[in-house]
Every structure is written in structure tokens, then in C-alpha cells.
């Protein structure tokens, strides 16, 4: 497991190691000259080593009649032992602080996850998973990231320090439980492995039958299997990419418009769906007071499998009415609050 090493301690340890090597080099060459080059470099290095390490063996190089040699030994001993002690203390600090930081980070994440309700779980930080996370952040939807790769989580946290994540295998029940699957409204199985995504879907539906599961699929032949495993929707990135390329070729203006809407590049506008709920059953669409939201445009209403495009304001809402709008995140939040508070 990769430890997160504080850069300052890392730098100090490097300086200490270089200084210790310098002591050994000076000691080896110094003893070689002091002994009038009568001893080999190995003997001189060994003399330096036992001096710095304080092993206490007898002198390999006889300095009984060489006062300057013994003074040199004292200098090597003091500097070498001091630097060696410094290196050991830095190494210990790195290990201890790394463990403490990892423990603190894990406890912090556990507390944050326990507070999450009606959130989304993104399983897998890859090209697809990263786009999902960016969209969730742009639309201000609470979410938790699950990935087994600690390095990916660390790199992602450097870019987004406020992310909430769970390190673990999303195919394991314990990992999904830790990520709050029982309180989640949706799960994205976005790993690069179809078999793992299938197991994630199956496990998530077993733990929470009401959670919506959207699965990434690479092979079209796996779509039916994933739906049988509980996936509510199966997405093929290759198919979506091909459709996007065709649109860019034959209808570039329309494709550019939809890209700006779907990616939020145009004034942060997004396509949103709003279940109208029981509070508005029997009321007209005008009761939503959409004129109070200047950046919100109703474009369709879905009733079961039927679509009503550009719905009139006198349209009567049913228990299954789902309103599709173009809006900005701020107004979507205000509209949600209005719908929840309406009696």
C-alpha cells in the first residue's frame, strides 16, 4: 500500500542520506591518507563504518601512535552518529505520520459517508467515471467515489480536495454498505471490466432493490445479462461515441447545441428531470410558477411511455408526470425546494 509521504520530511530524509554518504566518503578517503595508503579502500570504509555505527570493534587501522588520526576518528564519529540518528528519526517520522494521516483520512471519510443521504455512488475512476464525477459536481449532486486503486483516489483528491470516497472493491457487499448503498438513489457501475460491472449491479440491487443502477458496457452481447443482473440502464460508450461522430458530420450545429447543453458549457445549463409527485396531481403546469425561474425552460413531460413535447401551461399533472426542463443548477435546487415544500 502506497503511503502518502509529506514532501518536507521526504526532502529532509534525502538531505540526511546524502550527508551520511558524504561522511562515509570523507572517512574512507581520510583513513586511506592517514594510513599512508597502506590499507585498502575496503579496510578504510570498514573503519569508517564501525566508527559511525558505534559497533565497538578494535581499530582495523592502527592509530595508537597517530594522534591526528584519532582526532579525525572523533570528528567522523560525532558527525556520522549525529547524521545517522537524524536519518533514523526522519524515517520514523515519515512512517508514523503516514500511518496517522492515513488513519485520520479514513476516519474522516467514514464520518462524511455516514451523513450522506440520497446520494450517488460512482464505482470506478476511469475515463467514464471521471466524466460522471465532473457532471455530478457541476450539477451539485452529492456523491461518493468507490475505487480499489489508492493511487487513483490520491491523484483525484489532489485535483478535488473535497471529494468523498471509499477505498475498496465495489463488487464486495461490505464496500457498497460502507459507501451507504442503502441510502443512495443511484449507482454508476463505471469500471472498465464488464464482469465487474455486472457483479456491482447484482450486489447493489440485492442490498437496495430501490436504487437505480446505470452500468457501463463494452460488449453489446453483455447488455441482456446486465439487465437480468438488475441494471436499470446499460450504456455502451463506443455506441455513444459513434453516434456523436455521425451527428458532428451530418448535423454539426444541432450536435454543438446538444453538446453545450449536456456538458453544461453554455451558461452552465443542464437537462434535468423533475418528478412532480403527489402534491401537484390534478393541478395544471402553471401551478409550478415556472415564470419565477427565468433560466428554466420546460421542454417535455413524460407519462409512462408517452412523451408530451412543449407542454401547455394548462396541462393537468398526474401521479406519473415527469417534467423535463433546461435549467441551471441554482434554479434546479430552488425548484426542488418549492416542490418539496408545496402542500
C-alpha positions in Angstrom: 0.0 0.0 0.0 1.4 3.3 -1.0 1.9 5.8 1.8 1.5 9.5 1.3 4.9 10.9 2.3 5.0 14.6 3.4 7.3 16.3 0.9 9.1 18.3 3.7 10.1 15.1 5.6 11.0 13.4 2.4 13.3 16.2 1.5 15.0 16.2 4.9 15.5 12.4 4.8 17.1 12.8 1.3 19.5 15.5 2.7 20.4 13.3 5.6 21.1 10.3 3.4 23.3 12.4 1.1 25.2 13.8 4.2 25.7 10.3 5.6 27.2 9.2 2.2 29.4 12.2 2.3 30.7 11.2 5.8 31.5 7.7 4.6 33.3 9.1 1.5 35.4 11.6 3.6 36.1 8.9 6.2 37.2 6.3 3.7 39.5 8.7 1.9 40.7 10.3 5.1 41.8 6.9 6.7 43.4 6.0 3.4 45.6 9.1 3.6 46.2 8.9 7.3 47.4 5.3 7.0 49.9 6.4 4.3 47.8 4.4 1.7 48.9 1.1 3.4 45.3 -0.1 3.7 42.8 -0.9 1.0 39.7 1.2 0.4 37.6 -1.7 1.8 39.6 -1.6 5.1 39.2 2.2 5.2 35.5 2.0 4.5 35.1 -0.7 7.2 36.9 1.5 9.7 34.5 4.4 8.9 31.5 2.1 9.2 32.3 0.7 12.6 33.1 4.2 13.8 29.8 5.7 12.7 27.8 2.6 13.7 29.5 2.5 17.2 30.0 -1.2 16.9 33.0 -1.1 19.1 35.4 -3.5 17.4 39.1 -2.9 17.7 40.7 -0.5 15.2 41.3 -2.0 11.8 43.8 0.7 11.1 46.3 1.1 13.9 46.0 4.7 15.2 47.7 4.1 18.6 50.7 6.3 17.6 48.7 8.7 15.4 47.0 11.5 17.4 45.8 13.3 14.3 44.2 10.0 13.2 42.3 9.6 16.5 41.1 13.3 16.3 39.9 12.5 12.8 38.1 9.4 14.2 36.4 11.6 16.8 35.2 14.0 14.2 33.9 11.2 11.9 32.2 9.5 14.9 30.4 12.7 16.1 29.3 13.8 12.7 28.4 10.3 11.4 26.5 9.2 14.5 24.6 12.6 14.6 23.6 12.3 10.9 22.7 8.6 11.2 20.4 9.4 14.2 18.9 12.2 12.2 18.1 9.9 9.3 16.5 7.3 11.6 14.3 9.9 13.2 13.2 11.3 9.8 12.4 7.8 8.6 10.4 7.1 11.7 8.6 10.4 11.4 7.6 9.6 7.8 6.3 6.1 8.7 4.4 7.4 11.8 3.0 10.5 10.1 2.0 8.5 7.0 0.1 6.0 9.2 -1.5 8.7 11.3 -2.5 10.7 8.2 -4.0 7.6 6.6 -5.9 6.7 9.7 -7.2 10.2 10.1 -8.3 10.3 6.5 -10.1 7.0 6.7 -12.0 8.1 9.9 -12.8 11.4 8.3 -14.3 9.7 5.2 -16.3 7.3 7.4 -17.9 10.2 9.2 -18.7 12.0 6.0 -20.2 8.9 4.3 -22.5 8.2 7.3 -24.0 11.7 6.9 -24.8 11.1 3.2 -28.4 10.6 2.1 -29.9 10.4 -1.3 -26.5 10.4 -2.9 -24.9 8.8 -5.9 -22.2 6.2 -5.8 -19.6 6.1 -8.7 -17.8 2.8 -8.9 -14.5 3.1 -10.8 -12.3 6.2 -11.6 -11.5 5.9 -15.3 -12.3 7.9 -18.3 -16.0 7.3 -18.0 -16.1 7.6 -14.2 -14.2 10.9 -14.3 -16.8 12.4 -16.6 -19.6 11.2 -14.4 -18.0 12.8 -11.3 -17.4 16.1 -13.1 -21.1 16.2 -14.1 -22.3 15.4 -10.6 -20.1 18.1 -9.3 -21.3 20.6 -11.9 -25.0 19.9 -11.0 -24.2 19.9 -7.3 -25.4 16.4 -6.6 -23.9 14.7 -3.6 -21.8 11.6 -4.5 -19.3 9.1 -3.2 -16.4 7.6 -5.2 -15.5 3.9 -4.9 -12.3 2.5 -6.3 -9.8 -0.1 -5.2 -6.8 1.8 -6.6 -5.4 4.1 -3.9 -3.2 5.9 -6.3 -6.1 6.9 -8.5 -8.0 8.1 -5.4 -5.0 10.1 -4.2 -4.5 11.7 -7.7 -8.2 12.6 -7.9 -8.2 14.1 -4.4 -5.3 16.3 -5.4 -7.5 17.9 -8.1 -10.7 17.9 -6.0 -9.7 18.1 -2.3 -13.4 17.9 -1.1 -14.3 14.6 -2.7 -15.7 11.8 -0.5 -14.5 8.4 -1.3 -14.3 4.8 -0.1 -11.3 2.7 -0.9 -12.3 -0.9 -1.7 -13.7 -3.3 -4.3 -17.2 -2.3 -5.4 -18.1 -5.9 -6.1 -17.9 -6.6 -2.4 -21.0 -6.1 -0.3 -19.0 -4.6 2.6 -17.6 -1.9 0.3 -21.1 -0.8 -1.0 -22.5 -0.9 2.5 -19.7 1.3 3.7 -20.5 3.7 0.7 -24.1 4.0 2.0 -25.9 1.9 -0.7 -29.0 1.6 1.5 -29.4 5.4 1.4 -28.2 6.0 -2.2 -30.6 6.9 -5.0 -28.2 5.8 -7.8 -25.1 3.7 -8.6 -22.9 4.1 -11.6 -21.0 0.9 -12.4 -18.3 2.5 -14.5 -15.3 0.2 -14.3 -13.6 -0.9 -17.5 -14.5 -4.6 -16.8 -17.9 -5.8 -17.9 -17.9 -8.7 -15.5 -17.1 -6.4 -12.5 -19.9 -4.0 -13.6 -22.3 -6.9 -13.8 -21.4 -8.1 -10.2 -21.7 -4.5 -8.9 -25.2 -4.2 -10.4 -26.3 -7.6 -8.9 -24.8 -6.7 -5.5 -26.3 -3.2 -5.4 -29.8 -4.5 -6.2 -29.5 -7.2 -3.6 -28.6 -4.6 -0.9 -31.1 -2.0 -2.1 -33.7 -3.1 -4.6 -34.9 0.6 -5.0 -31.6 2.0 -6.0 -31.2 2.9 -9.7 -28.2 1.3 -11.4 -26.6 2.6 -14.6 -24.0 0.3 -16.0 -21.1 0.8 -18.4 -20.9 -2.0 -21.0 -18.1 -2.6 -23.6 -19.6 -5.6 -25.4 -23.1 -5.4 -26.9 -23.6 -9.1 -26.2 -23.5 -8.4 -22.5 -26.4 -6.0 -22.4 -29.1 -8.5 -21.7 -27.0 -10.2 -19.0 -26.5 -6.9 -17.2 -30.2 -6.1 -17.4 -31.0 -9.5 -15.9 -28.5 -8.7 -13.1 -30.6 -5.7 -12.2 -29.2 -2.9 -14.3 -31.9 -0.2 -14.9 -29.9 1.2 -17.8 -26.9 -0.1 -19.8 -24.7 2.4 -21.7 -22.2 1.5 -24.5 -19.5 4.2 -24.7 -18.5 3.1 -28.1 -22.0 3.4 -29.4 -22.4 6.8 -27.9 -19.1 7.9 -29.4 -20.1 6.7 -32.8 -23.5 8.4 -32.7 -21.7 11.6 -31.6 -19.3 11.5 -34.6 -22.2 10.9 -37.0 -24.1 13.9 -35.6 -21.0 16.1 -35.9 -20.7 15.1 -39.5 -24.3 15.4 -40.8 -25.8 18.0 -38.4 -22.9 19.8 -36.7 -24.9 22.8 -35.5 -27.5 20.7 -33.7 -24.8 18.5 -32.3 -22.9 21.5 -31.0 -26.1 22.8 -29.3 -26.8 19.5 -27.6 -23.2 19.2 -26.5 -23.3 22.6 -24.9 -26.5 21.6 -23.1 -25.4 18.2 -22.0 -21.9 19.2 -20.9 -23.0 22.4 -19.3 -20.7 24.6 -21.4 -23.4 27.1 -22.3 -24.0 29.2 -19.1 -23.9 26.0 -17.0 -27.3 24.9 -18.4 -28.3 21.3 -18.0 -31.1 19.0 -19.0 -32.9 17.9 -15.8 -35.9 15.7 -14.9 -38.3 16.6 -12.2 -40.8 14.1 -10.8 -43.8 16.3 -9.9 -45.1 13.9 -7.2 -48.4 13.7 -5.4 -48.5 17.3 -4.3 -49.4 18.5 -7.8 -51.7 15.7 -9.0 -54.8 17.3 -10.6 -53.2 20.7 -10.8 -52.1 22.5 -14.0 -48.5 23.0 -15.1 -48.9 26.7 -14.4 -49.1 25.9 -10.6 -45.4 25.4 -10.7 -44.9 29.1 -11.3 -42.1 28.5 -13.7 -42.1 32.2 -14.6 -40.3 32.7 -11.3 -37.3 30.8 -12.8 -36.1 32.8 -15.8 -33.4 30.3 -16.7 -35.7 27.3 -16.6 -37.4 26.1 -19.8 -39.9 23.2 -19.8 -39.4 21.1 -22.9 -41.4 17.9 -22.3 -43.4 15.8 -19.9 -43.3 12.0 -19.7 -46.4 10.0 -18.8 -45.5 6.3 -18.6 -44.1 5.6 -22.1 -45.7 8.7 -23.7 -43.9 12.0 -24.4 -45.7 15.4 -24.5 -43.4 17.9 -26.1 -43.7 21.6 -25.3 -46.4 21.0 -22.8 -49.0 23.8 -22.4 -49.4 25.6 -19.1 -52.9 24.2 -18.7 -51.6 20.6 -18.9 -53.0 18.6 -16.0 -50.4 16.8 -13.9 -50.8 13.1 -13.0 -49.0 11.0 -10.4 -46.7 9.7 -13.1 -45.8 13.1 -14.6 -42.1 13.7 -15.0 -41.1 17.2 -16.2 -38.1 17.6 -18.4 -36.5 21.1 -18.3 -33.5 23.1 -19.4 -32.2 24.9 -16.3 -29.2 25.9 -14.3 -28.1 24.1 -11.0 -29.1 27.0 -8.8 -32.7 27.2 -10.1 -33.0 23.4 -10.1 -32.2 23.5 -6.3 -34.8 26.2 -5.8 -37.4 24.4 -7.8 -36.8 21.2 -5.8 -37.3 23.0 -2.6 -40.5 24.5 -3.9 -41.8 21.1 -4.9 -40.9 19.6 -1.5 -42.5 22.4 0.5 -45.7 22.5 -1.6 -48.7 21.0 0.2 
